[in-house]
Amino acid sequence: CGFLYSHIYDGVQPNALSLFICGAALSVVSQIGDLIASVIKRRFGIKDYGKLFLAHGGVLDRFDSVLFVTLVIEIILGFMK
């Protein structure tokens, strides 16, 4: 996905190594985001963030790691401009 995005987005010409490092870092950030959301839920005694997706913890549980990854991608792209 990063390789395809680099060809669509103007001004970004990463090589394979930088895409690998970015992908690995975003994988770690994704896990950290999920763990932080779990800590917040435990601290406030919340089992699920919603009832829309039964047995899956709600909508925010599907996207909690994506929120952290999006923030880091914006920071990375800000440095690349």
Buried (B, 14 or more C-beta within 10 A) or exposed (E): EBEEEBEEEEEBEBEEEBBEEBEEEBEEBBEBBBEBBEEEBEEEEEEBBBEEEEEEBBBBBBBBBEBBBBEBBEEBEEEEE
